[in-house]
Amino acid sequence: LKYVARDDGKSILASTSWDGTLRLHDTTEKTHVATKTMECGPLLCLASSDSDGVLYTGGMDGSVRSFDPATSESQVVGMHSSSSGDGAATPACSCLVRFQKDNSNLIASASWSKEIKLWDVRSPSSASISSFEIPGKAYGIDLDHNNNRIVVATSGRKNAFFDLNGGKLEKKLERDSTLKFQSRTVRFFPDGNTIAVGSVEGRVGVEPLEDLGLPSAVKKYAFKCHRVNDMVYPVNCIEFHPKFAGTFATGGCDGTVVLWDGFKKKRLSSLPSFPTSISAIAFNKDGSEIAVASSYTFEDGDREHPKDEIFVRKLLDSECKPKPKS
């Protein structure tokens, strides 16, 4: 899920799914705007920009593709390939981020074939600018826009960090996650000095980046979440609130979305339960609205499950604002 930047003030939400389609909805008018089949198999990721409203998708076939809602045109930006060239690993493009401002022509993508690539969307060539091997399959990615730094969470509980330097990627650090089980998602804190990692074991780890020489407002800690009695559910997504620094939301396979104060280690509020697993969440630009994808993620295997739905809900400041010390 991604909110699309618009000059006309409309609230447009973009979503991708395993049926290979990109959909746009106007959340103010509650109307369907557009549907585009991207012709690359299931869509695994989505990136947008504040500059031009163009959307980028990552497909199961390894492709990175663009879609311009203004013209309805779609193009192939580049392709990931199978590892070792022998087809042993699916090249699926599982993670995408787009740089902003002066670097808005650049996109970074990471794949299940254990590679990260940097693309120039203006280039007529489909060749990448930079390419690095990463320690495992890419399961999560985020971009610190202030420092042009990328983190990729991979299989094997690894986190890899890359900086944009001179228009190319530069590898800065590779380290283990503090969590003992596989990562599902990763996000930078707004200041870029700390990351939050969600795992399959119903736990979030808050990890300062002291290895990169960065001061952090918090010390390393982890907390349990998305658990019901003895049942432990994966944490599928983490998103930071755009207005209140340190406030982030988590979505889990228990069908709940919870808001947390990452600095004070406090639970702020939770939304009413949804029909099935939460596969994605997104805040609009001012944090007054949250979009929630309720979509079974097959954590219990193939079984009957509720239909896939996207819910949009208004948020009050009182649900998201950190509480003052008493």
HELIX and SHEET records of a PDB file:
HELIX    1   1 SER A   83  GLY A   85  5                                   3    
HELIX    2   2 LYS A  101  ASN A  103  5                                   3    
HELIX    3   3 GLU A  210  LEU A  212  5                                   3    
HELIX    4   4 ASP A  317  CYS A  320  1                                   4    
SHEET    1   A 4 LYS A   2  VAL A   4  0                                        
SHEET    2   A 4 ILE A  12  THR A  16 -1                                        
SHEET    3   A 4 THR A  21  ASP A  26 -1                                        
SHEET    4   A 4 THR A  31  THR A  37 -1                                        
SHEET    1   B 4 LEU A  43  ALA A  47  0                                        
SHEET    2   B 4 LEU A  55  GLY A  59 -1                                        
SHEET    3   B 4 SER A  63  ASP A  68 -1                                        
SHEET    4   B 4 GLU A  73  MET A  79 -1                                        
SHEET    1   C 4 CYS A  93  ARG A  98  0                                        
SHEET    2   C 4 LEU A 106  SER A 111 -1                                        
SHEET    3   C 4 GLU A 115  ASP A 120 -1                                        
SHEET    4   C 4 SER A 130  GLU A 133 -1                                        
SHEET    1   D 4 ALA A 138  ASP A 144  0                                        
SHEET    2   D 4 ARG A 149  THR A 154 -1                                        
SHEET    3   D 4 LYS A 158  ASN A 165 -1                                        
SHEET    4   D 4 LYS A 168  ASP A 176 -1                                        
SHEET    1   E 4 SER A 183  PHE A 188  0                                        
SHEET    2   E 4 THR A 194  SER A 199 -1                                        
SHEET    3   E 4 ARG A 203  PRO A 208 -1                                        
SHEET    4   E 4 TYR A 221  LYS A 224 -1                                        
SHEET    1   F 2 ARG A 227  VAL A 228  0                                        
SHEET    2   F 2 MET A 231  VAL A 232 -1                                        
SHEET    1   G 4 VAL A 235  PHE A 240  0                                        
SHEET    2   G 4 THR A 247  GLY A 252 -1                                        
SHEET    3   G 4 VAL A 257  ASP A 261 -1                                        
SHEET    4   G 4 LYS A 266  SER A 270 -1                                        
SHEET    1   H 3 ILE A 278  PHE A 283  0                                        
SHEET    2   H 3 GLU A 289  SER A 294 -1                                        
SHEET    3   H 3 GLU A 309  LYS A 314 -1                                        
END                                                                             
